Amino acid sequence: MKRVERLHALSEMLRRSGTRGVSAERLAGVFEVSMRTIKRDLDALENSGAPIWSRPGPGGGYGLATGGSLPPVSLSPAQAMALMAAVAAAPDAPYADLAAAGVRKILDVLDPKTRARADELAHRVWVNALPSSSRAIKSALEEAMAEQRVIRIRYTSRDGTSTTRDVEPVLFASTNGRWYLVGWCRLRNAMRWFTVSGIERAGVTRTACGGHAIHEVGEPPANARPVHGLGE
């Protein structure tokens, strides 16, 4: 897990602990880092403005002041359930972990009656829980896209051929039930679509992308459209 993701998840865990708080030892165990690293992360969150409190001694720990949480959110039970269903049905979607954390944050600030009705309704919606791609690979792809840096991947195509490629990420696309990384392949010197499930290894390099634009990908498939247009 990248540090920025760990800091976000740490903030969420502190917020969800409420007035009980959580010990540094437990935090270090959950995130599989040293106590020294957790203390540095807590300092970083506090320096960024997060209202962290600490309680020394046995049974003590760290937490997030109430002012650091979301205000009450007005959603119907069906709207809340729809958010849960959308995230649960797309575990391989880009930034799915962050989306799940966002949904949990929203659910936590719903009024108790709405939350209970949403939970009951959610039990009536089942999704096909397919195994997700490696968290490390997804994290690398997401970072490379967000920071616009070249990513080096080990890729196995449908015919079983494995190659190592340096790719400039341009967009993520979901079509026909598969997620793709679409980008400029420096090996082929052309725009290519890589199925995320075919990526065996991925590492973000320090090399900045060369500025290839979305229009170079061409027309999207008939059953695909940008996410930003879904709410229009």
C-alpha positions as CSV (number, residue, x, y, z in Angstrom):
1,M,0.0,0.0,0.0
2,K,1.4,3.4,-1.0
3,R,1.9,5.9,1.8
4,V,-0.8,8.3,0.6
5,E,-3.3,5.4,0.6
6,R,-2.1,4.3,4.0
7,L,-2.6,7.8,5.4
8,H,-6.1,7.9,4.1
9,A,-6.9,4.4,5.4
10,L,-5.4,5.4,8.8
11,S,-7.5,8.5,9.0
12,E,-10.6,6.4,8.3
13,M,-9.7,3.8,10.9
14,L,-9.2,6.6,13.5
15,R,-12.5,8.1,12.6
16,R,-14.4,4.8,12.8
17,S,-12.8,4.0,16.2
18,G,-15.0,6.8,17.7
19,T,-14.3,7.8,21.3
20,R,-12.7,4.4,22.0
21,G,-9.6,5.2,20.1
22,V,-7.1,2.6,18.8
23,S,-3.6,1.8,20.0
24,A,-0.5,2.5,18.0
25,E,0.4,-1.3,18.3
26,R,-2.9,-2.2,16.7
27,L,-2.5,0.3,13.9
28,A,1.0,-1.0,13.2
29,G,-0.3,-4.5,13.0
30,V,-3.3,-3.7,10.7
31,F,-1.0,-1.8,8.3
32,E,1.9,-4.2,8.6
33,V,4.4,-1.4,9.4
34,S,6.7,-0.6,12.3
35,M,5.6,1.5,15.3
36,R,8.1,4.2,14.2
37,T,6.3,4.4,10.8
38,I,2.9,4.6,12.4
39,K,4.1,7.4,14.7
40,R,5.4,9.3,11.6
41,D,2.1,8.8,9.8
42,L,0.2,10.1,12.8
43,D,2.4,13.2,12.9
44,A,1.9,13.7,9.2
45,L,-1.9,13.5,9.5
46,E,-1.8,16.0,12.4
47,N,0.5,18.4,10.5
48,S,-2.0,18.3,7.6
49,G,-4.7,19.5,9.9
50,A,-6.4,16.3,11.0
51,P,-7.9,16.8,14.5
52,I,-6.1,13.8,16.1
53,W,-6.3,13.2,19.8
54,S,-4.2,10.9,21.9
55,R,-4.8,9.2,25.3
56,P,-1.7,7.9,27.2
57,G,-1.5,4.9,29.5
58,P,-3.2,1.5,29.5
59,G,-6.3,1.4,27.4
60,G,-5.2,4.6,25.6
61,G,-4.6,5.3,22.0
62,Y,-5.4,7.6,19.2
63,G,-8.6,8.9,17.6
64,L,-10.1,11.6,15.4
65,A,-12.1,14.4,16.9
66,T,-15.7,14.6,16.0
67,G,-15.1,17.7,14.0
68,G,-13.1,15.7,11.5
69,S,-16.1,13.7,10.3
70,L,-18.7,14.3,7.7
71,P,-21.9,16.2,8.6
72,P,-25.2,14.3,8.3
73,V,-25.9,13.2,4.8
74,S,-29.4,13.1,3.3
75,L,-29.8,9.9,1.2
76,S,-32.8,7.6,0.8
77,P,-32.3,3.9,1.8
78,A,-32.4,3.0,-1.9
79,Q,-29.7,5.6,-2.8
80,A,-27.4,4.3,0.0
81,M,-28.0,0.7,-1.1
82,A,-27.2,1.7,-4.7
83,L,-23.8,3.1,-3.6
84,M,-23.0,-0.2,-1.8
85,A,-24.1,-2.3,-4.8
86,A,-22.1,-0.3,-7.3
87,V,-18.9,-0.6,-5.3
88,A,-19.4,-4.2,-4.5
89,A,-20.1,-5.1,-8.1
90,A,-16.9,-3.5,-9.4
91,P,-13.9,-4.7,-7.2
92,D,-11.6,-4.4,-10.2
93,A,-12.6,-0.8,-11.0
94,P,-9.9,1.8,-10.7
95,Y,-9.7,3.3,-7.2
96,A,-12.2,0.7,-5.9
97,D,-10.6,0.6,-2.5
98,L,-11.0,4.4,-2.1
99,A,-14.6,4.2,-3.4
100,A,-15.4,1.5,-0.7
101,A,-13.9,3.8,2.0
102,G,-15.9,6.7,0.7
103,V,-19.1,4.7,0.9
104,R,-18.4,3.5,4.4
105,K,-17.8,7.1,5.4
106,I,-21.2,8.1,4.0
107,L,-23.0,5.2,5.6
108,D,-21.5,6.0,9.0
109,V,-23.1,9.5,9.0
110,L,-26.6,8.5,7.9
111,D,-29.3,8.7,10.5
112,P,-29.8,5.3,12.2
113,K,-33.2,4.6,10.7
114,T,-32.0,5.2,7.1
115,R,-28.8,3.2,7.7
116,A,-30.9,0.2,9.1
117,R,-33.3,0.3,6.1
118,A,-30.3,0.5,3.7
119,D,-28.6,-2.5,5.3
120,E,-31.8,-4.5,5.1
121,L,-32.3,-3.6,1.4
122,A,-28.6,-4.4,0.7
123,H,-29.2,-8.0,1.8
124,R,-31.6,-8.3,-1.1
125,V,-29.0,-7.5,-3.7
126,W,-26.3,-10.1,-4.6
127,V,-23.3,-9.5,-6.9
128,N,-21.0,-11.9,-8.6
129,A,-17.9,-11.6,-6.4
130,L,-15.1,-12.5,-8.8
131,P,-11.5,-12.5,-7.5
132,S,-10.0,-9.1,-7.8
133,S,-6.6,-8.2,-9.3
134,S,-3.5,-7.9,-7.0
135,R,-3.8,-4.9,-4.8
136,A,-0.1,-4.0,-5.5
137,I,-0.8,-4.1,-9.3
138,K,-4.0,-2.0,-9.0
139,S,-2.2,0.5,-6.7
140,A,0.7,0.9,-9.2
141,L,-1.7,1.4,-12.2
142,E,-3.8,4.0,-10.2
143,E,-0.7,5.9,-9.2
144,A,0.8,5.9,-12.7
145,M,-2.5,7.2,-14.1
146,A,-3.0,9.9,-11.4
147,E,0.7,11.1,-11.6
148,Q,1.0,10.6,-15.3
149,R,4.2,8.6,-15.1
150,V,5.4,5.7,-17.2
151,I,4.5,2.3,-15.8
152,R,6.6,-0.9,-16.5
153,I,4.4,-4.0,-16.7
154,R,4.9,-7.7,-17.3
155,Y,2.0,-8.6,-19.6
156,T,0.6,-11.9,-20.9
157,S,-1.6,-11.6,-23.9
158,R,-4.5,-13.9,-24.8
159,D,-2.2,-16.1,-26.9
160,G,0.1,-16.7,-23.8
161,T,2.9,-14.5,-25.0
162,S,4.6,-12.6,-22.1
163,T,6.5,-9.3,-22.6
164,T,7.8,-6.4,-20.5
165,R,6.4,-3.1,-21.6
166,D,6.9,0.6,-20.7
167,V,3.4,2.2,-21.0
168,E,2.3,5.8,-20.8
169,P,-1.2,5.5,-19.2
170,V,-3.9,7.4,-21.0
171,L,-7.2,6.0,-19.6
172,F,-8.9,3.1,-17.9
173,A,-11.8,1.5,-19.8
174,S,-14.4,-1.1,-18.9
175,T,-16.1,-2.9,-21.8
176,N,-17.6,-6.4,-22.2
177,G,-17.0,-7.2,-18.5
178,R,-13.3,-6.5,-18.6
179,W,-11.1,-3.7,-17.3
180,Y,-8.4,-2.3,-19.6
181,L,-5.4,-0.1,-19.2
182,V,-5.2,2.0,-22.4
183,G,-1.9,3.7,-23.1
184,W,1.0,4.4,-25.4
185,C,3.2,1.3,-25.6
186,R,6.8,2.3,-26.0
187,L,7.7,-1.2,-27.2
188,R,5.2,-1.1,-30.1
189,N,5.3,2.7,-30.5
190,A,1.5,2.7,-30.6
191,M,-1.6,3.0,-28.5
192,R,-2.6,-0.4,-27.0
193,W,-5.3,-1.9,-24.8
194,F,-4.0,-4.1,-21.9
195,T,-6.5,-6.3,-20.0
196,V,-5.8,-5.6,-16.3
197,S,-6.1,-9.3,-15.5
198,G,-3.2,-10.0,-17.9
199,I,-0.8,-7.7,-16.0
200,E,1.4,-9.9,-13.9
201,R,3.7,-7.2,-12.5
202,A,3.6,-3.4,-12.5
203,G,6.0,-0.8,-11.2
204,V,5.7,3.0,-11.5
205,T,8.9,4.6,-12.9
206,R,10.2,8.1,-12.4
207,T,9.7,9.0,-16.1
208,A,7.0,11.4,-16.9
209,C,4.5,10.6,-19.7
210,G,5.0,12.2,-23.1
211,G,1.6,13.9,-23.3
212,H,-0.4,11.5,-25.3
213,A,-4.0,12.6,-25.3
214,I,-7.3,10.8,-24.9
215,H,-8.4,11.6,-28.5
216,E,-5.5,9.4,-29.7
217,V,-7.2,6.3,-28.4
218,G,-10.0,6.8,-31.0
219,E,-13.7,6.4,-30.7
220,P,-14.8,4.5,-27.5
221,P,-16.7,1.2,-28.0
222,A,-20.4,1.5,-28.5
223,N,-21.1,0.3,-24.9
224,A,-18.5,2.6,-23.2
225,R,-18.6,6.2,-22.2
226,P,-16.7,8.5,-19.8
227,V,-17.6,8.3,-16.1
228,H,-18.0,12.1,-15.9
229,G,-21.0,11.9,-18.2
230,L,-22.9,9.4,-16.1
231,G,-24.6,12.0,-13.9
232,E,-25.8,14.1,-16.8
